[in-house]
Amino acid sequence: MSQLHLRLPIPPLLERAPELAALAILEAALLASYAELYNGALDGIPRATRVLRANAIIIHARRLAAALAAYRDALEREALRDERVRNRTPF
C-alpha cells in the first residue's frame, strides 16, 4: 500500500469551500494517530483493524472532498449561466 501524505487545503480553496477544513482536520488526526498510514506500512496488518478502518476513512474523506469540489463547480457554472440568461437583451 502506498504512503499517505497530508494534503492541507490552501486558503483560497478554504474561502470557497470551508467544509474542507473539517476533512483536513479529520485526515490530520487519523494520520497522527496511526503512523502506519503515514509511512505506508500497511502490509501484514490484519483486515478490519483500526488502522485499515482509519485508512478507509481518509480515502472516503478525500473522495467526499472531490465530490464537494465538483458540486461547487457545478453550482458556480449554473449561477454564471443563469446570470447570462438574465442579462441578455431581447432584440
N, C-alpha and C positions, 0 to 999 in steps of 0.2 A: 504494500500500500504506500502511496506517495505521501510526502510530507505536507502538512497543512501549514500555511503561513497566515498570520493575522493580517486581515485586509481591513483597514480603517477607512471609512468614507471621508472624502475631503470636504472642507467647509462649504464650498458652493453646492455640492451634492446634498449635504445635510440641510442647507437652506431650502432646497427644493423638496427634499424628502426626509423630514426629521425622524420618521419612523425607523430609518436605517440605523440611527444611533442605538436604539434598543437592541437591534440584531447584532450590531458590532460589540456591544457590552456582553451579550449572551455568549458570542463566539470567544471573546477575550477571557471570560470567566471559565469557560469549558477548557480552553487551551491551557490556562493557568492551572487548572485542577488536574489535568491529565497530560503530563509531559509526553506520554507515548504518542499522543495526537500530533504534537508539535514536531517531534523528530521522526515521525513515520514508522515507529517500531511497533506496528500492529500485528505483524506476522506471529503466529503462535498463540495469540490471545484467544481464549475460548469464546465461541459465539454467545451472544446475549449478555455479555458482561457490560458493566457500567461504561467502560472505555468505548466499546463499539457503539453503544447507545448514544453516548456523547458525540461521537463522530457522526452518527446519523443525524443528530440534531443540527450540527454545524452544516452538513450538506443540505438539509432541508431549509435551514435559515438562509443559506446562500441562494437556493432556488426561489425562496419567497422574496428575497431582495431583488432578484432579477425580474420576477413577475410583477412586483410593485413598480419597478422602473418602467417596464413595458406598459403597465396600466397608466402611469403618469404621463408617459409619452403619448399614448392614445388620447388621453384627456386633453392634452395640450394641442394635438393635431385637430381634434374635433372643435375645440374652442376657436382656434385660428380659422378653420373652415367656416364655422358659424358666423364669425366676425366679418369674414369676407363677403358672405352672403348678405348680411345685414347692411354692409356698406356699399353694395352695388347700387349704382344709379340706373334707374329704368330709363330706357330711351324710347 
